[in-house]
């Protein structure tokens, strides 16, 4: 399950000052792992960081990687840096034969 938009909207409901982390770190880690909802960390009243569970973080990294590949593909299409299906198959078969 990817980090959904409705989860991002919940950022405003889980806000804690940095001083809270010092005495409640284990509780906060349990909360984010149980709920998978991020906690916004503030310093001097300003949002300075976000605490995420590792599964959500990895899913976000994976999604960003896919988005980067899609953006590169779109760029390749726009600039004509593509080849036909037949040429791609021929190139792959040639590479296999050269092994």
N, CA, C and O atoms as a GROMACS GRO file, in nm:
protein
  396
    1UNK      N    1   0.085  -0.119   0.000
    1UNK     CA    2   0.000   0.000   0.000
    1UNK      C    3   0.089   0.124   0.000
    1UNK      O    4   0.168   0.145   0.092
    2UNK      N    5   0.075   0.205  -0.102
    2UNK     CA    6   0.154   0.326  -0.112
    2UNK      C    7   0.102   0.434  -0.019
    2UNK      O    8  -0.014   0.432   0.022
    3UNK      N    9   0.189   0.527   0.012
    3UNK     CA   10   0.154   0.643   0.094
    3UNK      C   11   0.048   0.720   0.020
    3UNK      O   12   0.078   0.789  -0.078
    4UNK      N   13  -0.076   0.710   0.064
    4UNK     CA   14  -0.190   0.767  -0.008
    4UNK      C   15  -0.207   0.915   0.023
    4UNK      O   16  -0.158   0.965   0.125
    5UNK      N   17  -0.276   0.984  -0.065
    5UNK     CA   18  -0.301   1.127  -0.048
    5UNK      C   19  -0.375   1.154   0.083
    5UNK      O   20  -0.346   1.251   0.152
    6UNK      N   21  -0.471   1.067   0.117
    6UNK     CA   22  -0.543   1.091   0.242
    6UNK      C   23  -0.450   1.081   0.363
    6UNK      O   24  -0.474   1.146   0.464
    7UNK      N   25  -0.344   0.999   0.354
    7UNK     CA   26  -0.245   0.992   0.461
    7UNK      C   27  -0.167   1.123   0.470
    7UNK      O   28  -0.138   1.171   0.580
    8UNK      N   29  -0.134   1.180   0.356
    8UNK     CA   30  -0.062   1.307   0.355
    8UNK      C   31  -0.147   1.417   0.418
    8UNK      O   32  -0.095   1.507   0.483
    9UNK      N   33  -0.278   1.407   0.399
    9UNK     CA   34  -0.368   1.507   0.456
    9UNK      C   35  -0.373   1.494   0.608
    9UNK      O   36  -0.409   1.590   0.676
   10UNK      N   37  -0.337   1.378   0.662
   10UNK     CA   38  -0.340   1.357   0.807
   10UNK      C   39  -0.219   1.417   0.877
   10UNK      O   40  -0.211   1.411   1.000
   11UNK      N   41  -0.126   1.473   0.803
   11UNK     CA   42  -0.008   1.530   0.865
   11UNK      C   43  -0.043   1.632   0.972
   11UNK      O   44   0.026   1.641   1.074
   12UNK      N   45  -0.147   1.705   0.951
   12UNK     CA   46  -0.187   1.806   1.048
   12UNK      C   47  -0.240   1.750   1.178
   12UNK      O   48  -0.250   1.823   1.277
   13UNK      N   49  -0.275   1.622   1.181
   13UNK     CA   50  -0.332   1.564   1.302
   13UNK      C   51  -0.226   1.502   1.393
   13UNK      O   52  -0.255   1.476   1.510
   14UNK      N   53  -0.107   1.477   1.344
   14UNK     CA   54   0.000   1.415   1.423
   14UNK      C   55   0.121   1.507   1.425
   14UNK      O   56   0.218   1.485   1.353
   15UNK      N   57   0.114   1.608   1.508
   15UNK     CA   58   0.223   1.706   1.517
   15UNK      C   59   0.277   1.702   1.659
   15UNK      O   60   0.202   1.711   1.756
   16UNK      N   61   0.409   1.690   1.670
   16UNK     CA   62   0.473   1.686   1.802
   16UNK      C   63   0.596   1.774   1.802
   16UNK      O   64   0.670   1.777   1.703
   17UNK      N   65   0.620   1.846   1.912
   17UNK     CA   66   0.744   1.925   1.922
   17UNK      C   67   0.863   1.833   1.942
   17UNK      O   68   0.849   1.721   1.993
   18UNK      N   69   0.979   1.879   1.902
   18UNK     CA   70   1.100   1.798   1.913
   18UNK      C   71   1.127   1.756   2.058
   18UNK      O   72   1.183   1.649   2.082
   19UNK      N   73   1.088   1.838   2.154
   19UNK     CA   74   1.108   1.803   2.295
   19UNK      C   75   1.028   1.679   2.334
   19UNK      O   76   1.069   1.606   2.425
   20UNK      N   77   0.916   1.655   2.268
   20UNK     CA   78   0.833   1.538   2.296
   20UNK      C   79   0.906   1.409   2.259
   20UNK      O   80   0.891   1.307   2.326
   21UNK      N   81   0.986   1.414   2.152
   21UNK     CA   82   1.060   1.295   2.107
   21UNK      C   83   1.153   1.245   2.216
   21UNK      O   84   1.167   1.124   2.236
   22UNK      N   85   1.216   1.336   2.286
   22UNK     CA   86   1.316   1.300   2.387
   22UNK      C   87   1.260   1.207   2.494
   22UNK      O   88   1.331   1.120   2.544
   23UNK      N   89   1.134   1.225   2.528
   23UNK     CA   90   1.075   1.144   2.635
   23UNK      C   91   0.974   1.040   2.586
   23UNK      O   92   0.929   0.957   2.664
   24UNK      N   93   0.939   1.044   2.459
   24UNK     CA   94   0.836   0.954   2.407
   24UNK      C   95   0.876   0.883   2.277
   24UNK      O   96   0.789   0.844   2.199
   25UNK      N   97   1.005   0.867   2.253
   25UNK     CA   98   1.051   0.809   2.125
   25UNK      C   99   0.993   0.670   2.100
   25UNK      O  100   0.941   0.644   1.992
   26UNK      N  101   1.000   0.582   2.198
   26UNK     CA  102   0.949   0.445   2.179
   26UNK      C  103   0.799   0.446   2.150
   26UNK      O  104   0.752   0.371   2.064
   27UNK      N  105   0.726   0.530   2.220
   27UNK     CA  106   0.581   0.542   2.199
   27UNK      C  107   0.550   0.592   2.058
   27UNK      O  108   0.459   0.542   1.992
   28UNK      N  109   0.628   0.690   2.012
   28UNK     CA  110   0.607   0.744   1.878
   28UNK      C  111   0.638   0.641   1.771
   28UNK      O  112   0.565   0.629   1.672
   29UNK      N  113   0.746   0.565   1.789
   29UNK     CA  114   0.779   0.459   1.694
   29UNK      C  115   0.670   0.354   1.689
   29UNK      O  116   0.633   0.307   1.581
   30UNK      N  117   0.617   0.317   1.805
   30UNK     CA  118   0.507   0.221   1.809
   30UNK      C  119   0.386   0.276   1.734
   30UNK      O  120   0.321   0.203   1.658
   31UNK      N  121   0.355   0.403   1.756
   31UNK     CA  122   0.240   0.466   1.690
   31UNK      C  123   0.253   0.464   1.538
   31UNK      O  124   0.160   0.424   1.469
   32UNK      N  125   0.368   0.506   1.487
   32UNK     CA  126   0.382   0.511   1.340
   32UNK      C  127   0.383   0.372   1.279
   32UNK      O  128   0.338   0.354   1.166
   33UNK      N  129   0.434   0.273   1.352
   33UNK     CA  130   0.434   0.137   1.300
   33UNK      C  131   0.295   0.076   1.307
   33UNK      O  132   0.258  -0.004   1.220
   34UNK      N  133   0.217   0.110   1.408
   34UNK     CA  134   0.080   0.058   1.420
   34UNK      C  135  -0.015   0.124   1.322
   34UNK      O  136  -0.097   0.056   1.260
   35UNK      N  137  -0.005   0.255   1.307
   35UNK     CA  138  -0.103   0.330   1.226
   35UNK      C  139  -0.055   0.358   1.085
   35UNK      O  140  -0.136   0.382   0.995
   36UNK      N  141   0.077   0.355   1.064
   36UNK     CA  142   0.140   0.393   0.936
   36UNK      C  143   0.109   0.538   0.900
   36UNK      O  144   0.119   0.576   0.784
   37UNK      N  145   0.072   0.619   0.999
   37UNK     CA  146   0.051   0.762   0.979
   37UNK      C  147   0.176   0.837   1.024
   37UNK      O  148   0.226   0.810   1.134
   38UNK      N  149   0.227   0.928   0.944
   38UNK     CA  150   0.347   1.002   0.980
   38UNK      C  151   0.322   1.099   1.096
   38UNK      O  152   0.208   1.140   1.121
   39UNK      N  153   0.428   1.135   1.163
   39UNK     CA  154   0.422   1.237   1.268
   39UNK      C  155   0.512   1.353   1.225
   39UNK      O  156   0.630   1.333   1.193
   40UNK      N  157   0.457   1.473   1.225
   40UNK     CA  158   0.534   1.593   1.192
   40UNK      C  159   0.607   1.638   1.318
   40UNK      O  160   0.546   1.650   1.424
   41UNK      N  161   0.736   1.662   1.305
   41UNK     CA  162   0.818   1.709   1.416
   41UNK      C  163   0.840   1.859   1.399
   41UNK      O  164   0.883   1.906   1.293
   42UNK      N  165   0.811   1.934   1.505
   42UNK     CA  166   0.829   2.079   1.498
   42UNK      C  167   0.943   2.123   1.588
   42UNK      O  168   0.977   2.058   1.688
   43UNK      N  169   1.001   2.235   1.550
   43UNK     CA  170   1.105   2.299   1.631
   43UNK      C  171   1.076   2.449   1.628
   43UNK      O  172   1.066   2.509   1.521
   44UNK      N  173   1.062   2.507   1.743
   44UNK     CA  174   1.025   2.648   1.755
   44UNK      C  175   0.896   2.678   1.679
   44UNK      O  176   0.882   2.784   1.618
   45UNK      N  177   0.802   2.583   1.683
   45UNK     CA  178   0.672   2.602   1.620
   45UNK      C  179   0.666   2.580   1.471
   45UNK      O  180   0.559   2.593   1.412
   46UNK      N  181   0.778   2.546   1.409
   46UNK     CA  182   0.781   2.524   1.264
   46UNK      C  183   0.806   2.377   1.234
   46UNK      O  184   0.885   2.312   1.302
   47UNK      N  185   0.739   2.324   1.132
   47UNK     CA  186   0.761   2.186   1.090
   47UNK      C  187   0.903   2.173   1.037
   47UNK      O  188   0.944   2.246   0.947
   48UNK      N  189   0.979   2.078   1.095
   48UNK     CA  190   1.118   2.059   1.055
   48UNK      C  191   1.148   1.919   1.005
   48UNK      O  192   1.253   1.896   0.945
   49UNK      N  193   1.057   1.824   1.028
   49UNK     CA  194   1.081   1.688   0.983
   49UNK      C  195   0.956   1.605   0.994
   49UNK      O  196   0.854   1.647   1.050
   50UNK      N  197   0.964   1.484   0.939
   50UNK     CA  198   0.852   1.390   0.943
   50UNK      C  199   0.906   1.254   0.983
   50UNK      O  200   1.005   1.208   0.928
   51UNK      N  201   0.840   1.191   1.078
   51UNK     CA  202   0.877   1.057   1.124
   51UNK      C  203   0.784   0.957   1.055
   51UNK      O  204   0.662   0.963   1.069
   52UNK      N  205   0.845   0.864   0.980
   52UNK     CA  206   0.770   0.763   0.905
   52UNK      C  207   0.812   0.624   0.948
   52UNK      O  208   0.925   0.604   0.993
   53UNK      N  209   0.721   0.528   0.933
   53UNK     CA  210   0.761   0.390   0.952
   53UNK      C  211   0.843   0.346   0.831
   53UNK      O  212   0.829   0.403   0.722
   54UNK      N  213   0.926   0.246   0.849
   54UNK     CA  214   1.018   0.206   0.742
   54UNK      C  215   0.946   0.151   0.620
   54UNK      O  216   0.992   0.170   0.508
   55UNK      N  217   0.834   0.084   0.639
   55UNK     CA  218   0.761   0.028   0.525
   55UNK      C  219   0.707   0.140   0.436
   55UNK      O  220   0.720   0.134   0.313
   56UNK      N  221   0.647   0.241   0.497
   56UNK     CA  222   0.596   0.355   0.421
   56UNK      C  223   0.710   0.427   0.350
   56UNK      O  224   0.697   0.466   0.234
   57UNK      N  225   0.820   0.446   0.420
   57UNK     CA  226   0.936   0.513   0.360
   57UNK      C  227   0.984   0.436   0.237
   57UNK      O  228   1.008   0.496   0.132
   58UNK      N  229   0.999   0.304   0.249
   58UNK     CA  230   1.046   0.224   0.135
   58UNK      C  231   0.948   0.231   0.019
   58UNK      O  232   0.989   0.239  -0.097
   59UNK      N  233   0.818   0.228   0.048
   59UNK     CA  234   0.718   0.239  -0.057
   59UNK      C  235   0.727   0.374  -0.128
   59UNK      O  236   0.710   0.381  -0.250
   60UNK      N  237   0.755   0.479  -0.053
   60UNK     CA  238   0.770   0.611  -0.114
   60UNK      C  239   0.894   0.615  -0.204
   60UNK      O  240   0.889   0.669  -0.314
   61UNK      N  241   1.004   0.557  -0.157
   61UNK     CA  242   1.127   0.553  -0.237
   61UNK      C  243   1.102   0.474  -0.366
   61UNK      O  244   1.144   0.516  -0.474
   62UNK      N  245   1.034   0.360  -0.354
   62UNK     CA  246   1.003   0.279  -0.473
   62UNK      C  247   0.915   0.356  -0.571
   62UNK      O  248   0.938   0.351  -0.692
   63UNK      N  249   0.815   0.426  -0.519
   63UNK     CA  250   0.724   0.504  -0.605
   63UNK      C  251   0.800   0.616  -0.676
   63UNK      O  252   0.777   0.642  -0.794
   64UNK      N  253   0.890   0.681  -0.606
   64UNK     CA  254   0.970   0.787  -0.668
   64UNK      C  255   1.057   0.729  -0.779
   64UNK      O  256   1.073   0.790  -0.885
   65UNK      N  257   1.113   0.612  -0.756
   65UNK     CA  258   1.194   0.546  -0.860
   65UNK      C  259   1.112   0.519  -0.985
   65UNK      O  260   1.160   0.542  -1.096
   66UNK      N  261   0.991   0.469  -0.968
   66UNK     CA  262   0.903   0.442  -1.082
   66UNK      C  263   0.868   0.572  -1.154
   66UNK      O  264   0.867   0.576  -1.277
   67UNK      N  265   0.838   0.677  -1.078
   67UNK     CA  266   0.805   0.806  -1.139
   67UNK      C  267   0.922   0.862  -1.219
   67UNK      O  268   0.903   0.922  -1.325
   68UNK      N  269   1.045   0.842  -1.169
   68UNK     CA  270   1.163   0.887  -1.242
   68UNK      C  271   1.177   0.811  -1.374
   68UNK      O  272   1.211   0.871  -1.476
   69UNK      N  273   1.151   0.680  -1.371
   69UNK     CA  274   1.158   0.601  -1.495
   69UNK      C  275   1.052   0.646  -1.594
   69UNK      O  276   1.080   0.657  -1.714
   70UNK      N  277   0.932   0.674  -1.546
   70UNK     CA  278   0.826   0.722  -1.634
   70UNK      C  279   0.862   0.858  -1.695
   70UNK      O  280   0.839   0.882  -1.814
   71UNK      N  281   0.918   0.946  -1.613
   71UNK     CA  282   0.957   1.078  -1.663
   71UNK      C  283   1.066   1.065  -1.769
   71UNK      O  284   1.064   1.136  -1.870
   72UNK      N  285   1.162   0.975  -1.747
   72UNK     CA  286   1.268   0.953  -1.846
   72UNK      C  287   1.209   0.898  -1.976
   72UNK      O  288   1.248   0.939  -2.085
   73UNK      N  289   1.113   0.806  -1.964
   73UNK     CA  290   1.047   0.751  -2.082
   73UNK      C  291   0.972   0.857  -2.160
   73UNK      O  292   0.979   0.862  -2.283
   74UNK      N  293   0.901   0.943  -2.089
   74UNK     CA  294   0.829   1.052  -2.155
   74UNK      C  295   0.927   1.146  -2.225
   74UNK      O  296   0.901   1.192  -2.336
   75UNK      N  297   1.037   1.175  -2.160
   75UNK     CA  298   1.138   1.261  -2.220
   75UNK      C  299   1.195   1.196  -2.347
   75UNK      O  300   1.212   1.264  -2.448
   76UNK      N  301   1.222   1.067  -2.341
   76UNK     CA  302   1.274   0.996  -2.458
   76UNK      C  303   1.177   1.002  -2.574
   76UNK      O  304   1.217   1.019  -2.689
   77UNK      N  305   1.048   0.986  -2.545
   77UNK     CA  306   0.946   0.994  -2.651
   77UNK      C  307   0.943   1.134  -2.710
   77UNK      O  308   0.937   1.149  -2.832
   78UNK      N  309   0.945   1.235  -2.625
   78UNK     CA  310   0.940   1.374  -2.673
   78UNK      C  311   1.060   1.410  -2.759
   78UNK      O  312   1.047   1.487  -2.855
   79UNK      N  313   1.177   1.356  -2.725
   79UNK     CA  314   1.299   1.391  -2.799
   79UNK      C  315   1.331   1.293  -2.911
   79UNK      O  316   1.432   1.307  -2.980
   80UNK      N  317   1.245   1.193  -2.929
   80UNK     CA  318   1.266   1.096  -3.036
   80UNK      C  319   1.375   0.994  -3.006
   80UNK      O  320   1.425   0.929  -3.098
   81UNK      N  321   1.412   0.980  -2.882
   81UNK     CA  322   1.517   0.885  -2.843
   81UNK      C  323   1.456   0.748  -2.816
   81UNK      O  324   1.473   0.690  -2.708
   82UNK      N  325   1.384   0.698  -2.915
   82UNK     CA  326   1.320   0.567  -2.903
   82UNK      C  327   1.355   0.483  -3.024
   82UNK      O  328   1.411   0.533  -3.122
   83UNK      N  329   1.322   0.356  -3.018
   83UNK     CA  330   1.340   0.269  -3.133
   83UNK      C  331   1.216   0.182  -3.147
   83UNK      O  332   1.139   0.166  -3.053
   84UNK      N  333   1.198   0.127  -3.264
   84UNK     CA  334   1.081   0.045  -3.289
   84UNK      C  335   1.090  -0.085  -3.209
   84UNK      O  336   1.197  -0.125  -3.164
   85UNK      N  337   0.976  -0.148  -3.194
   85UNK     CA  338   0.970  -0.276  -3.124
   85UNK      C  339   1.060  -0.378  -3.195
   85UNK      O  340   1.135  -0.452  -3.132
   86UNK      N  341   1.051  -0.381  -3.326
   86UNK     CA  342   1.132  -0.476  -3.404
   86UNK      C  343   1.281  -0.453  -3.382
   86UNK      O  344   1.356  -0.548  -3.363
   87UNK      N  345   1.325  -0.328  -3.384
   87UNK     CA  346   1.466  -0.297  -3.362
   87UNK      C  347   1.510  -0.337  -3.222
   87UNK      O  348   1.622  -0.385  -3.203
   88UNK      N  349   1.424  -0.316  -3.124
   88UNK     CA  350   1.458  -0.354  -2.986
   88UNK      C  351   1.473  -0.504  -2.974
   88UNK      O  352   1.566  -0.552  -2.909
   89UNK      N  353   1.381  -0.580  -3.035
   89UNK     CA  354   1.389  -0.727  -3.031
   89UNK      C  355   1.515  -0.774  -3.103
   89UNK      O  356   1.586  -0.861  -3.053
   90UNK      N  357   1.542  -0.718  -3.221
   90UNK     CA  358   1.664  -0.756  -3.295
   90UNK      C  359   1.789  -0.727  -3.212
   90UNK      O  360   1.881  -0.809  -3.209
   91UNK      N  361   1.794  -0.613  -3.146
   91UNK     CA  362   1.909  -0.579  -3.064
   91UNK      C  363   1.925  -0.675  -2.947
   91UNK      O  364   2.037  -0.715  -2.913
   92UNK      N  365   1.814  -0.712  -2.885
   92UNK     CA  366   1.819  -0.806  -2.772
   92UNK      C  367   1.866  -0.943  -2.819
   92UNK      O  368   1.949  -1.006  -2.753
   93UNK      N  369   1.813  -0.988  -2.930
   93UNK     CA  370   1.854  -1.120  -2.983
   93UNK      C  371   2.000  -1.120  -3.024
   93UNK      O  372   2.070  -1.219  -3.004
   94UNK      N  373   2.047  -1.011  -3.080
   94UNK     CA  374   2.188  -1.000  -3.118
   94UNK      C  375   2.277  -1.003  -2.994
   94UNK      O  376   2.382  -1.067  -2.994
   95UNK      N  377   2.237  -0.935  -2.890
   95UNK     CA  378   2.314  -0.934  -2.765
   95UNK      C  379   2.321  -1.075  -2.705
   95UNK      O  380   2.424  -1.115  -2.651
   96UNK      N  381   2.211  -1.148  -2.715
   96UNK     CA  382   2.209  -1.287  -2.665
   96UNK      C  383   2.303  -1.374  -2.747
   96UNK      O  384   2.378  -1.455  -2.692
   97UNK      N  385   2.299  -1.358  -2.878
   97UNK     CA  386   2.386  -1.437  -2.966
   97UNK      C  387   2.533  -1.410  -2.944
   97UNK      O  388   2.616  -1.498  -2.963
   98UNK      N  389   2.567  -1.287  -2.905
   98UNK     CA  390   2.707  -1.250  -2.883
   98UNK      C  391   2.764  -1.306  -2.754
   98UNK      O  392   2.884  -1.295  -2.732
   99UNK      N  393   2.683  -1.364  -2.671
   99UNK     CA  394   2.732  -1.421  -2.545
   99UNK      C  395   2.812  -1.541  -2.571
   99UNK      O  396   2.863  -1.603  -2.478
   0.00000   0.00000   0.00000
